[in-house]
Every structure is written in C-alpha cells, then in structure tokens.
C-alpha cells in the first residue's frame, strides 16, 4: 500500500445565540464521516472519508496539538469508514475497510508509535462476505486493540502490544445482526469496553439484551459477557458504549410495552452498577425516544441525551428533536430539557466530558450547530450557537483539559478548539 502526502432564543431560557466561534478549516472539499481523537497532552488525530472520481478514500492529519496538525496523508483508494485512536503515550492507530470488488473486502490497520510515522498497514481480515470496522483503541500500556465485524453475527478482534506486531485475529462473540456494537476506553484504568446486542439464543435473534465485555490492560482476552438489561416482556435493548473523564458505561434504549432509557456504569472495581433509569419518555403516537448517549464527568454526575423522532407514516422521520437530562452526583436524572425545536431535524449529536464539565453538540443540515455545556458544579446546560450554517454533523473529543469540536461547513471540515 502506498501513502500519498497532499497539501493540505426564545426557545429555551438557556439558549444563548453567540457569534460564530473561531474555527479552522482543516480539510479539502468532498468529505464525509469525520473522526477526531485527542489525548491529555493535546496530541490530536483527525480522519475523514473523501470522494474521488471513482470511489472513496480517506485522509488523516495528526499533530502534537490541535493547532499544529501536520500535512494531510491520503491512504489507499476504495477505503471506507476510518476508525482512529490515540493513546496516552502518543501511539496513533487507524483502522479501515477496503473494498476489493468481487473478491470481497479487507480490514486493515496502520499504527504510528511515539516519534514515528505510520508503519506498513497490516491486514486484519480478508473475506468475501460482509465485514465492517467497529473501533480501535490504545491502552495506557501502548497496546492497540482492533475490533471488527465478521459477517452479520460475529465480532472479531486482534491485539498489538507495544513494539510488537498484531497477533492472530480471534473471535470475540456472537451478536444480533442489528446490535450496533461500539467501544469505549475507561480513562481510570485503560480497560476497553465493547457493547453489543446479545440475542437470547442463536435460534432467536429478536429479543436482544444489552451486553458488554471488557479487556483490562493486564488481560490477554476479553471477559465473559455481562448482560446489562432485562430481557423480560419480549424486550429489545439497543446499547451504546459511553465514556467521559470519570469512567465508562453503557446507555441503552429498551423497547417493550413502554420505551425506557437506561445507563449502567462501570465501577472503579470493574463491576457493573445497578442500571440507572434515564427516563421513560412518552411523547404520544408516532413519536419515540431513541439513541441515548451519555458522558460521565469526574464528579460522579452524568449527562444523557436522546432524540425524539416523529415518524407519522412509517416511512422515515419527518422531525427529530434533541433532548438532554442531567444527573447530579449520587442523584437521579432530572427533568428532560429540550435543546432544539420539536419540528426541527437535529439528527446528529455528540457528547464528551473534561474534568467535571460536560459538553453536548447537536446539528441540523444547512442550519445551526449548537454546543451545550454543563459547567463544573452546574445544574443546567448553557447552550450557544457555534455556527448558523453547518452541514449537519458534529464530532466531539476530550481528554485532560482539552475539548475539540469538529464539523463540516460547505463540504469542508472545520476544527473548533473549545478549550
């Protein structure tokens, strides 16, 4: 594989409309699916897909700080959905899927150790059937953890200890085809958590539980699965791994007779806490609360968000509203707060925390990008407009005291250093 360098209101009392925040354009035109990661020292890596004449490829920029990103590196053609990570020691990793046409596809990964550029990409898996990237993580030991999907119902992973090559791919778990698996790293001890929808049996893929497995820094394999949701009542749980400066957890929606949203935290001992109810939202006919996300600041609080989707005829959402709620340390989640209009299309949300502060971004295509902040010790969100004419996406990354917001505007990626 060859790497090529190229040139580089009145809605809510808390809604504060501000001038466009300063941001730097960091990409060419024609991009999509941006990713961003930062470590506590401020070292940053950014990636995005980019259209070419015949397909998509992807570009990467990285630097010792978000304001000093290096040149753009373009990776192989026909490459999709890059996943990136940066470790506390500065190790950078990029994983992606590459289309090989009739031969199928391949999952590749490239790693840049501290003080070095990206090495020769490694093939993690090549297969004729479906495959897709899930995520990549770098543990404090410098070990790189790569996770991807095999076919429609299995997850695989591979490990590369610091200064060593990746070992053989290993099967991780059987999953529901619609589970929406995701990963997060616990900043307290470096454990990698993957969450997915676990069917009650291979014969019955419908009633899936929210399940999680954990890889600690000293383990050589992931833990046995922990079932986090209640499968009673023919319930369907859709989990997502969540993180923050204070730890990691799993947020999930549970659909049975009623629509419920829950949060389970990983404790300091590595155990899973009793599920905490985020809410049981009831918005009337044709409306549902979906896709909960959350972040966990260091003071023990939690900020959670979800979308209220209106689908009157089953043909797709005609509107989506961003809602958030805050749980103070040791307390239940409070009254939900609508951050966007009920008839808007704020479908994109991103969430992160730094120290005791929490941040939530939400955007609508060809309209505003909003950033809500829960100040240290605060009991309410303060919302401002970052731009009035974004392309409808938002990505947040935080580590240490660094908080970065990336978004597209006029088909280019812009990077806003929140702090």
C-alpha positions in Angstrom: 0.0 0.0 0.0 1.2 3.5 -0.9 0.7 6.5 1.4 0.5 9.8 -0.5 1.1 13.2 1.0 -1.0 16.0 -0.3 -1.5 19.7 0.5 -3.3 20.2 2.9 -33.6 32.5 21.8 -36.7 32.2 22.8 -36.8 28.5 22.5 -35.2 28.0 25.9 -34.0 30.3 28.6 -30.6 28.7 28.5 -30.2 29.1 24.7 -27.6 31.8 24.1 -27.0 32.8 20.4 -23.4 33.8 20.0 -21.3 34.9 17.2 -19.7 32.1 15.1 -16.9 30.6 17.2 -13.4 30.7 15.8 -12.6 27.6 13.9 -10.0 26.5 11.4 -10.7 24.7 8.1 -8.5 21.6 8.1 -9.7 19.6 5.0 -10.3 19.9 1.3 -13.8 19.7 -0.1 -15.8 16.5 -0.7 -15.5 14.8 2.7 -17.8 12.8 5.0 -17.7 10.8 8.2 -15.1 12.8 10.1 -13.4 11.3 13.2 -11.3 13.0 15.8 -9.3 11.9 18.8 -7.1 13.7 21.4 -5.0 12.7 24.4 -4.4 14.5 27.7 -1.2 16.1 26.2 -3.2 17.6 23.4 -1.8 15.3 20.7 -4.5 15.0 18.0 -5.5 12.8 15.1 -8.3 13.6 12.6 -9.6 11.5 9.7 -12.3 11.7 7.1 -13.6 9.9 4.0 -13.2 11.8 0.8 -14.8 11.4 -2.6 -12.6 10.6 -5.6 -13.6 10.3 -9.3 -14.3 6.5 -8.9 -14.8 5.8 -5.2 -14.0 7.0 -1.7 -10.6 7.1 0.1 -9.7 8.7 3.4 -7.3 11.3 4.7 -5.5 11.7 8.0 -3.9 14.6 9.8 -2.1 14.4 13.1 0.0 16.7 15.3 1.3 17.3 18.8 -1.5 19.8 19.4 -4.8 20.5 17.6 -3.5 23.8 16.4 -0.4 22.3 14.8 -1.7 19.5 12.6 0.7 18.1 10.1 0.2 17.6 6.3 -2.7 15.5 5.0 -1.9 11.9 4.4 -4.1 10.1 1.9 -4.4 6.3 2.3 -5.4 3.7 -0.3 -8.2 4.0 -2.8 -11.6 2.5 -2.2 -11.2 2.8 1.6 -14.2 3.5 3.9 -15.1 4.4 7.4 -11.8 5.0 9.1 -11.7 4.5 12.9 -8.9 6.3 14.8 -7.4 6.3 18.3 -4.6 8.0 20.2 -3.1 6.7 23.4 -1.7 8.5 26.4 1.8 7.7 25.2 1.1 9.2 21.8 0.6 6.0 19.9 -1.8 6.6 17.0 -3.9 3.9 15.2 -6.1 4.0 12.1 -8.3 1.1 11.1 -10.4 1.0 7.9 -12.4 -1.2 5.5 -11.2 -1.6 1.9 -13.4 -2.7 -0.9 -11.9 -5.3 -3.2 -14.9 -5.7 -5.5 -15.8 -9.2 -6.5 -13.1 -10.6 -4.2 -14.9 -9.1 -1.1 -13.3 -6.8 1.3 -10.4 -6.4 3.8 -10.0 -4.8 7.2 -6.6 -3.0 7.5 -4.8 -1.1 10.3 -1.8 1.2 10.5 0.0 2.2 13.7 2.3 5.1 14.4 4.3 4.6 17.6 5.6 7.7 19.5 8.1 9.6 17.5 7.4 7.6 14.3 5.2 7.8 11.3 2.6 5.2 10.3 4.0 1.9 9.6 3.1 -0.5 6.8 -0.6 -1.3 7.1 -1.5 -4.8 8.4 -4.3 -6.9 7.0 -6.6 -7.9 9.9 -9.1 -9.8 7.9 -9.9 -10.5 4.3 -13.2 -12.2 3.4 -15.8 -12.5 0.6 -18.7 -11.9 3.0 -19.7 -8.8 4.8 -17.2 -7.1 7.2 -17.1 -3.7 8.9 -14.9 -1.8 11.3 -16.2 -1.4 14.9 -13.4 0.5 16.6 -9.8 0.8 17.6 -8.3 1.7 21.0 -4.9 2.3 22.5 -4.5 1.3 26.1 -2.1 3.1 28.5 0.4 0.3 28.1 0.6 1.1 24.4 -1.3 -2.0 23.4 -3.5 -1.4 20.3 -6.9 -3.2 20.3 -8.7 -3.5 17.0 -12.3 -4.8 16.7 -14.4 -5.5 13.6 -17.5 -7.5 12.4 -17.4 -10.8 10.6 -20.5 -11.4 8.5 -23.7 -10.3 10.2 -23.5 -12.0 13.5 -19.9 -12.3 14.8 -17.3 -9.9 16.2 -13.5 -10.4 16.0 -10.5 -8.7 17.5 -6.7 -8.5 17.4 -4.1 -7.2 19.8 -0.7 -5.5 19.2 1.3 -5.0 22.4 3.7 -2.0 22.3 6.6 -2.6 20.0 5.1 -5.8 18.7 3.1 -6.8 15.7 -0.6 -7.8 15.8 -1.4 -11.3 16.8 -3.8 -13.6 15.0 -7.4 -12.5 14.8 -9.6 -14.0 17.4 -13.4 -14.5 17.6 -14.9 -12.4 20.3 -18.6 -13.0 20.4 -21.9 -13.9 18.7 -24.2 -10.9 18.3 -27.5 -9.8 17.0 -27.4 -8.7 13.3 -28.8 -5.3 14.3 -26.9 -4.7 17.6 -24.9 -1.6 16.7 -21.8 -2.5 18.5 -19.4 0.2 19.9 -16.4 0.6 22.1 -15.0 3.0 24.8 -11.9 3.2 26.9 -12.1 3.7 30.7 -9.7 6.6 31.5 -9.3 5.4 35.0 -7.5 2.1 34.2 -7.4 1.8 30.5 -9.9 -1.0 30.1 -11.6 -1.4 26.7 -15.3 -2.0 26.8 -17.3 -3.3 23.9 -21.1 -3.3 24.0 -23.4 -5.1 21.6 -26.9 -6.6 21.3 -26.7 -10.2 22.6 -29.6 -12.4 21.4 -31.1 -14.7 24.0 -30.3 -17.7 21.7 -28.8 -18.3 18.3 -32.3 -19.7 17.3 -34.0 -16.4 18.4 -32.2 -13.3 17.2 -35.1 -11.0 18.1 -35.1 -10.3 21.8 -31.6 -8.9 22.3 -30.1 -7.8 25.7 -27.6 -5.1 26.1 -24.3 -6.9 26.7 -20.7 -5.8 27.4 -17.3 -7.4 27.5 -14.1 -5.9 29.0 -10.4 -6.1 28.2 -8.2 -4.8 31.1 -4.6 -3.8 30.5 -3.3 -7.0 32.1 -5.7 -9.4 30.4 -4.9 -11.2 27.1 -8.6 -11.8 26.2 -11.9 -10.1 26.8 -14.0 -11.0 29.8 -17.1 -13.2 29.6 -20.2 -11.2 28.6 -22.1 -9.2 31.2 -25.9 -9.0 30.4 -26.9 -5.5 31.5 -30.6 -5.2 30.5 -33.7 -7.0 31.5 -35.0 -9.3 28.7 -38.4 -9.7 30.2 -41.5 -8.8 28.2 -40.0 -9.6 24.8 -37.8 -6.5 25.3 -35.3 -5.3 22.7 -32.3 -3.4 24.0 -30.1 -1.3 21.8 -26.8 -0.4 23.7 -24.0 2.1 23.1 -20.7 2.3 24.9 -20.3 5.7 26.6 -17.4 7.4 28.2 -16.2 10.5 30.0 -13.4 11.8 32.2 -15.0 9.9 35.1 -15.3 6.5 33.6 -17.2 4.4 31.1 -20.7 2.9 30.9 -23.4 1.6 28.6 -26.5 3.6 27.7 -29.4 1.7 26.1 -32.9 2.0 25.0 -35.3 -0.8 25.9 -38.4 -1.3 23.9 -41.2 -3.5 25.3 -44.6 -2.3 26.5 -43.0 1.1 27.1 -40.0 2.9 25.8 -37.3 3.1 28.5 -33.8 4.6 28.6 -31.1 3.3 31.0 -27.5 3.9 32.0 -25.2 1.3 33.6 -21.8 2.5 34.9 -18.6 0.5 35.2 -17.4 0.9 38.8 -13.8 1.6 39.9 -13.5 -2.2 40.8 -14.5 -3.2 37.2 -18.0 -4.4 38.2 -21.2 -3.1 36.6 -23.5 -0.9 38.6 -27.3 -1.4 39.0 -28.9 0.2 35.9 -30.0 3.8 36.4 -33.1 4.9 34.7 -32.5 7.9 32.4 -36.2 8.2 31.7 -39.4 6.6 30.4 -40.3 9.1 27.7 -43.8 9.1 26.4 -44.3 11.5 23.5 -47.6 10.3 22.1 -48.4 8.5 18.8 -45.8 8.2 16.1 -43.1 9.7 18.4 -40.3 7.7 20.1 -37.2 8.4 22.2 -34.2 6.7 20.5 -30.4 6.5 20.5 -29.5 7.5 24.0 -25.9 8.7 24.6 -24.2 9.9 27.8 -21.0 11.2 29.3 -19.6 10.7 32.8 -17.7 13.7 34.4 -15.2 13.1 37.2 -17.6 14.3 40.0 -19.9 11.4 39.6 -22.6 13.2 37.6 -23.9 12.1 34.2 -25.2 14.0 31.2 -27.5 12.0 28.9 -29.2 12.8 25.6 -31.6 11.2 23.2 -33.6 12.1 20.0 -37.3 12.4 19.9 -38.2 11.1 16.4 -41.6 11.8 14.7 -42.4 9.1 12.1 -46.2 9.5 11.3 -46.5 7.0 8.5 -43.6 4.6 9.0 -41.6 6.0 6.0 -39.0 7.8 8.0 -38.6 10.6 10.5 -40.1 13.9 9.5 -38.6 15.6 12.5 -36.1 14.9 15.3 -35.6 16.8 18.5 -32.5 16.8 20.8 -33.3 16.3 24.5 -30.9 16.1 27.4 -31.1 15.4 31.1 -28.5 15.7 33.9 -27.9 13.5 37.0 -26.1 15.2 39.8 -23.6 13.1 41.8 -25.5 10.4 43.6 -28.9 11.6 42.4 -31.4 10.5 39.8 -31.7 12.1 36.4 -33.6 15.4 36.4 -36.4 16.8 34.2 -35.5 16.4 30.5 -34.6 19.7 28.7 -35.4 20.2 25.0 -32.5 21.8 23.3 -33.9 22.1 19.8 -37.4 22.8 18.3 -39.9 19.9 18.1 -40.3 20.3 14.4 -36.6 20.5 13.6 -34.3 17.9 12.2 -31.4 17.8 14.7 -30.4 14.3 14.0 -26.7 14.4 14.9 -25.5 14.5 18.5 -22.0 14.2 20.0 -21.1 14.1 23.7 -18.0 14.3 25.9 -16.7 15.5 29.2 -13.5 17.0 30.6 -13.0 17.1 34.3 -16.3 18.0 35.9 -17.6 19.7 32.8 -19.8 18.1 30.1 -20.4 19.0 26.5 -23.2 18.1 24.0 -23.2 19.1 20.4 -26.2 18.8 18.1 -26.7 19.9 14.5 -29.2 20.1 11.6 -28.3 20.1 7.9 -27.9 23.5 6.4 -28.6 25.1 9.7 -27.3 25.7 13.2 -24.7 23.7 15.2 -25.4 24.1 18.9 -23.0 23.4 21.7 -24.4 22.9 25.2 -22.1 23.0 28.2 -22.7 21.8 31.8 -20.3 24.0 33.8 -18.4 22.5 36.7 -20.9 22.0 39.5 -23.7 23.4 37.4 -27.2 22.1 37.4 -28.3 23.3 34.0 -27.0 23.4 30.4 -25.9 26.6 28.8 -26.3 26.5 25.0 -24.7 28.6 22.3 -24.6 28.6 18.5 -21.3 27.6 17.1 -22.4 28.3 13.5 -25.7 29.0 11.8 -24.9 27.2 8.6 -23.3 23.9 9.2 -23.7 20.8 7.1 -25.4 18.8 9.9 -22.7 16.8 11.6 -20.7 17.2 14.8 -17.9 15.2 16.4 -16.5 15.9 20.0 -13.3 14.6 21.5 -12.0 15.3 25.0 -9.0 14.3 27.2 -7.4 16.0 30.1 -8.5 19.6 29.8 -8.7 19.5 26.0 -12.1 19.6 24.3 -12.3 19.7 20.5 -15.4 20.0 18.2 -15.2 19.1 14.5 -18.0 19.8 12.0 -18.5 20.2 8.3 -19.3 23.5 6.6 -19.6 23.9 2.9 -18.3 20.3 2.5 -15.1 21.0 4.4 -14.1 20.0 7.9 -13.7 22.7 10.5 -12.0 22.3 13.8 -13.1 24.4 16.8 -10.9 24.2 19.9 -13.5 24.6 22.7 -10.7 24.7 25.3 
